[in-house]
Amino acid sequence: MAQPQTKPAPTRAAAAGDWVARIAFAEESPAQLELRAALRRIAQHLEPLPDPLAPPERQEVMDILNRRESVLHQHVHTFYTQGLERLARADLGRGNAFETIFEHARFLDELLRFAFETSLDELPWHVALQKISAERELAFNRSLLPQKEQKLEQMRSVRRRMAEDHPDADPEELAYFANIEATLEKELADVRRSVARIEAQLPV
């Protein structure tokens, strides 16, 4: 008489595959929805972003973003620390390592999603601040160009006159003025590169 076939015990690989499938195809669980609700409560502590239709002064925008960052760091740090402690306590009574990995992955996924969405909300203001800073830097560098060009032309005129009026001038003295001219040329080239770099970054 044939003996009944016994179902083999699942291997580690099969168990791992089962939990990978759970991560890939799992529906939103009550625990996941609870995580999102807790993160939304953190968002309620954040100062509202300015109205884009009536933007405040640059310094006020920077102050708002800095305060939001400080509050966010404080609450997210607490949320992260308490979350890890809760997961560690749950791990003590759990015999499945893959379930532990799944819970940790879900916790970190929700936290990273919240951080990304919050950063995305603030992104237009960070871009606007960077644009203002770039425009100021561009205006400053453009204002330097005439000064640098004038100084360089004056030094070249001095060297030309020295060569014409004093053909037997001390070589060390000539080298001194040549070094000054080379320094001025480098400074002018640096400013021109800065202007070109910022112009390429700013929208037309």
Contacts in CASP RR format, 6 or more apart in sequence:
PFRMAT RR
TARGET T0000
AUTHOR 0000-0000-0000
METHOD contacts of the structure
MODEL  1
MAQPQTKPAPTRAAAAGDWVARIAFAEESPAQLELRAALRRIAQHLEPLP
DPLAPPERQEVMDILNRRESVLHQHVHTFYTQGLERLARADLGRGNAFET
IFEHARFLDELLRFAFETSLDELPWHVALQKISAERELAFNRSLLPQKEQ
KLEQMRSVRRRMAEDHPDADPEELAYFANIEATLEKELADVRRSVARIEA
QLPV
10 18 0 8 1.000
15 96 0 8 1.000
15 98 0 8 1.000
16 98 0 8 1.000
18 98 0 8 1.000
19 98 0 8 1.000
19 99 0 8 1.000
19 101 0 8 1.000
19 102 0 8 1.000
22 102 0 8 1.000
23 102 0 8 1.000
23 105 0 8 1.000
23 106 0 8 1.000
29 106 0 8 1.000
31 103 0 8 1.000
31 106 0 8 1.000
32 106 0 8 1.000
32 110 0 8 1.000
35 106 0 8 1.000
35 107 0 8 1.000
35 110 0 8 1.000
35 111 0 8 1.000
36 110 0 8 1.000
36 114 0 8 1.000
38 79 0 8 1.000
39 79 0 8 1.000
39 110 0 8 1.000
39 111 0 8 1.000
39 114 0 8 1.000
42 72 0 8 1.000
42 75 0 8 1.000
42 76 0 8 1.000
42 79 0 8 1.000
42 114 0 8 1.000
43 114 0 8 1.000
43 118 0 8 1.000
45 71 0 8 1.000
45 75 0 8 1.000
46 68 0 8 1.000
46 71 0 8 1.000
46 72 0 8 1.000
46 118 0 8 1.000
47 64 0 8 1.000
47 67 0 8 1.000
47 68 0 8 1.000
47 71 0 8 1.000
49 64 0 8 1.000
49 68 0 8 1.000
49 121 0 8 1.000
49 122 0 8 1.000
49 125 0 8 1.000
50 56 0 8 1.000
50 60 0 8 1.000
50 61 0 8 1.000
50 64 0 8 1.000
50 125 0 8 1.000
52 124 0 8 1.000
55 61 0 8 1.000
55 128 0 8 1.000
56 64 0 8 1.000
58 129 0 8 1.000
58 132 0 8 1.000
61 125 0 8 1.000
61 128 0 8 1.000
61 129 0 8 1.000
62 129 0 8 1.000
65 122 0 8 1.000
65 125 0 8 1.000
65 126 0 8 1.000
65 129 0 8 1.000
68 122 0 8 1.000
72 118 0 8 1.000
76 111 0 8 1.000
76 114 0 8 1.000
76 115 0 8 1.000
79 111 0 8 1.000
80 111 0 8 1.000
83 107 0 8 1.000
87 100 0 8 1.000
87 103 0 8 1.000
87 104 0 8 1.000
87 107 0 8 1.000
90 100 0 8 1.000
90 103 0 8 1.000
91 100 0 8 1.000
94 100 0 8 1.000
131 202 0 8 1.000
131 203 0 8 1.000
134 198 0 8 1.000
134 201 0 8 1.000
134 202 0 8 1.000
135 202 0 8 1.000
137 194 0 8 1.000
137 198 0 8 1.000
138 195 0 8 1.000
138 198 0 8 1.000
138 199 0 8 1.000
138 202 0 8 1.000
141 191 0 8 1.000
141 194 0 8 1.000
141 195 0 8 1.000
141 198 0 8 1.000
142 195 0 8 1.000
144 191 0 8 1.000
145 188 0 8 1.000
145 191 0 8 1.000
145 192 0 8 1.000
145 195 0 8 1.000
148 184 0 8 1.000
148 187 0 8 1.000
148 188 0 8 1.000
148 191 0 8 1.000
149 188 0 8 1.000
151 184 0 8 1.000
152 181 0 8 1.000
152 184 0 8 1.000
152 185 0 8 1.000
152 188 0 8 1.000
155 177 0 8 1.000
155 180 0 8 1.000
155 181 0 8 1.000
155 184 0 8 1.000
156 181 0 8 1.000
158 177 0 8 1.000
159 174 0 8 1.000
159 177 0 8 1.000
159 178 0 8 1.000
159 181 0 8 1.000
162 169 0 8 1.000
162 173 0 8 1.000
162 174 0 8 1.000
162 177 0 8 1.000
163 169 0 8 1.000
163 174 0 8 1.000
END
